[in-house]
Amino acid sequence: LYNIPSQSGVPISVALVDRLKKAFPGVVTGVKDSSCDWNVTSQYLKAHAEDMSILVGDERDLARAVREGGEGSICGLANLQPSGVGFSLLMTPLRKRKRHDGESQIATTAGHARGRRAETARARLCALH
């Protein structure tokens, strides 16, 4: 799911995510939150960090989100300034997660990291903002 209320005009609530996840198991597996509102991102993380991939759209929140269980970011800014972001930060594997069918999956996303790597990614991305 892609929460981008600035473009859609309608935010995707945590309650709606819950309903869609239950109605479409194995299909609804993550949320990219581009609301640029930490309170919204935090609600997604509290409700679903353990059972869904939560990605942030505001790179300034990347390190904080990763520390709180987020998977990373899909970084639109990297399309404009890939050398400023750095390839190694863009294609870092996520932790393994069990799919609904019990198989393991590994995905990649922009800027996923823990600890110092998350802070490094955040600093590079914020400098480009």
N, C-alpha and C positions, 0 to 999 in steps of 0.2 A: 504494500500500500504506500502511496506517496501523499503525505500531508503537506500541501503547499497552498495554504489559504490565501496568500497574496495573489495567486493566479486563479485558483478555483472559486474563491469567494466563500467557500464552505470548509471549515476545519473538520478533521476526522477525529472524533472523540475517542477516548480510551474505551468507553462503553461500546461504541460502534466496532472498534477493533475486536473486542471480546466477542461480539455477536457474529462478526464475519469469520473469525477464527473457528468458532464452534460450527458454523454453518458450512464452512469449506475447509475441513481439516486437510493438512498437507498442501493446500493451495495458498492460503494466507499464512506466510511464514516470517514476514518481517514488515517493518515500517521505516521509511525514510522520512524523518521529520525536518522539513524546511520551513517551519513556522518562525524560526529565529527567536523563539520564546523558550528560555530555559525551563520555565514552569511546565510547559507542555512536554518537552523532552523528558523531564524528570518524571512526569506521570507515566509516560510510556515505559521508561526504565523500571520504575517501581512495579508496574503491573506485568511486564512481559520480558524483562531482561533474561530470565531463565528459560523461556520457551519460544522466543522469537528473536530474530536479528533486528536490533534497533540501530539505525544509522542516523547520524546528525547531518544536517545541511549547512549549519553555521559552524565553520571550521574553528571559530574562536571557542566553541564548546567541546571540541574534539577530545582533548585530554581528560577533561572532567567526565564526559560521557563514558569513555573507555574505562576509567577508574570505577565507574558505577555500573558496569556491566554491558555497556554498549559495544557493538561490533566494530565501529569505525565511522567512515564518512564516504559518501560518493561525492567527490569534490569537483564541482562545476568549474571552479577557479583553475584547476589543473588543465582544463582545455585551453585556457588563455595563456597560461604561464607554466607549461610543464617543467621547464628547466628550473624554475624557482621553487617548485614543489619537490622535485626529485623522484626519479623512477622507483628507487628502493622503498620510498614511503608510499608510493601509489600501489604497488603490487606486493603487499605483505600478506601472507596467508592468514586467514582467520583461524581461530581455534576450531577444532573438530566439534561438530554438533550432530546429534542423532536426528535423522529425518523421521517423519511419521511412520515410514515403513521399516524403521530399525537400522537402516544402512547409515554409514557415516558419510558426511559430506564436508568438503573443504571449499570455501569460496574465497574470493579476493575482493578487496574494496580499497578505496583510497584512504591512506593514512592510518590504517589499523595498527596499533602498537600499544604496548604497555609501558608504563613508567616514563623513562627518559625519552624513548622514541616517540611517544605520544606528545610530550612537551616539545620536542624538536619539530615534529610535524605542525603542531599548533603555532609555534613561533614563525616558521616559514610561511604558513598560510596567512597568518594575521598580518605579516609584513606586506603581503601582496594585496590584501583587502583594500 
